Amino acid sequence: RPTRQHAWRSKFEAKKSCFSTFSFKDLTARNDSTCSASKVRFHTVGARRPPSIVKKPPNFISVEHSVTIAAPISDVFERWQRIEDYPRFMEGVREISWLDEKRFRLRSESGGEFYESVCEMVLKIPDKRLAWRTLSGADSSGAACFERAPDGSTSMTLKMRYDSSTGWHDSAQVAARLRGNLERFKTLMEAG
């Protein structure tokens, strides 16, 4: 008669063999209940967790604002990706320029203090989404999301996450600035 320890060891060996005989690609291709990709553990004790599941430090703040722009989605997306135009409608952005195909330098001002950052465009899905993150400077990341409305206008949402200890300290000011920037962009787009 098997003991409790023997039963546990048998279960462990069965699961271990299941995970050791398949690669991740195999697991995502299979659809059975014993070896589904959702049961795979990618880290072991003492290993670093993937960045996507690391808890955000408590000083990270997220802000978001949406507008509907009376312009076709392709025009809105094309204009938003022209970062050199940002100083025209973004409060506090003094200078911005491309360093290469993905990286750009941003010089901004807030409350009389100047900040300089190098940022990277990490995602570009035409007419859908643009996302960036900082590589140096005040720690932030964000995404601009675009959606076609039934009437032909464009719904745009700007989301930003930033570390309040590395730059912008007043979250209400940042939220107001984000709202204002998006509203000015809407006005610029609708003016033609």
N, C-alpha and C positions, 0 to 999 in steps of 0.2 A: 504494500500500500504506500503511495507516494506521500511524503511529508510536505508540510507547508513550504519549507525552504526548497524542496525539490520542484514543486509546482511553480514557484516564483522563478527559479533558475531556468526552467523549461520555457516559460513565457519570455524571459529576457533573451535567451538564446534564439528563440523564434523571431523576435523583433530585430535583434542584432543581425541575424542572417538576412532578414528582409531588407534592411537598410544597406547592408554591405554588398548586396548583389546587384544593386541598381545605381545608376548615376542619377543626378538630379533631372537630367533630360528624360531619362526613362520614367522617373516618378511623375513628371508632369504629363507624360504621354499616357500613362496607365490611369485607369479609373476604377481601381478596386479599393475595398475598404481597409485592407491591411497595409497597403503601401502607398497611401495618398500623399501628395506633396505637402499637404497641410500638417501632416504628422512628423515631418522631417525637422530635426533640431540642427541648426547650422552652427551652433557654437557649443563648446565644451566648457567645463568648469575652468575658470581662469582665462578663457579666451575673451578678446574684445568683442563686444556686440556690434552688429552692423549699425551704422549711423542712423538708419531709419527707425530703430527701436530704442535708441538711447533717449532717456528722458531729457527734456529741455530744462536748462537751468531756470530757476525761478525768476531771473531778471529778464527773460525773453518776453517781449510783448508783441502781440499780433494786432494789426489794424486792417480794415477792409472797407471799401466803398464801391458802389456800383452806380452807373449812369446808363441812360439809353440815349444813343446818339443817332440823329436823323441823317445817316449816311450809310452807304453799303459797307458790309463787313470787310471786303478786300481793301477799300480805301482807308478805313479806320486802322486796320492791322498794319498796312504799309506805312502809314504816317507815324504810328506808335513806335515802330522799329527804327525810325530815324532819330537816334538818340541825340544827334547834334542839335536838334530843334528843342530839346527839353528846357534849356534856359529861357525860351520864349514863354512857356506856360507853367513851369515848375518853380514855385517860390523857394528860394534858397539855393537853387542849382546855379552856380556861377560859371562853370566850364565843364564840358564833357567831350571826350574824343576817343575814337577807336585806337587801340594799340595794335590789334591784329583782327582776324576774323571773328574771334570769340571774346576777347578781353577789351575793356574800356576803362579809362581813367575818369573819375568823377571828383570835382572840387565843389564843395557845398558850404553853406554858412547857416548857422543856427544860433540865435542869441548872441551874436557878435563873435562867436568862435568859428574858425574855419576847419573843415575836415577834408581830407583827401583819401580816396579809396580807389583800389583797383578791383574791378568787378569782372565777372565772367558770365556770359550768356550760356546757360546750361540746357535750355530747352527752347526749341523753336518749331512749332507746329503751325504751318501757314493757316491763317484765318481762324485759329483756335486759341493758341497759347504761346506766350513768351515768358521765360523764367530766368532769373539771374540770382547770383550770390556774390558776396564780397570775398575776395582773396586776401586783401589787406585793408586796413582801416577799420572804421566802425562796422561791427559784425551785423550784417543784415542779409536778407534774401527776400525774394518776392516773385509774384507772377501776375501777369495781365492776362485775363481770360476774356475771350470774345465769343459771342453767340448771336446768330442771325435771328432776328425777330420776324414773326409772320408778315408784318407790314413792310419789310425790307430794311428797317432800321437795325442798329447794332446795340446789343446789350453788352456792356464792358464792365468787368469787375477787376479792381486792382487790390491785391492782397500783399501785405508786407509783414515780415517778422524781423524784429531787431533786438539787439542786446542793449538795454538801457544803460548799462554800466560802461559801454565803450563809445558812447557818442551822445545821442539824443536822450536827454534826461526827462523831459516833460512829455508824457504820453498823450495828454490832451492836445498839446501843440502839434505833435506828429500826426494825430488823427485829423485835426483841423487842416493841416497842411496837405495831407493826402486827399481829403475831400476837395479842397480848393484847387489842387493841381488837376484832379480829374474833371472838375467842373469847367476849369479854364480850357482844358483839352477839348471838351465837348463844344464849347463856344467857338474855339478855333476851327474845329472840323465842320461845324454847321455853318460857319461864315463862308466856307469855301476856300 
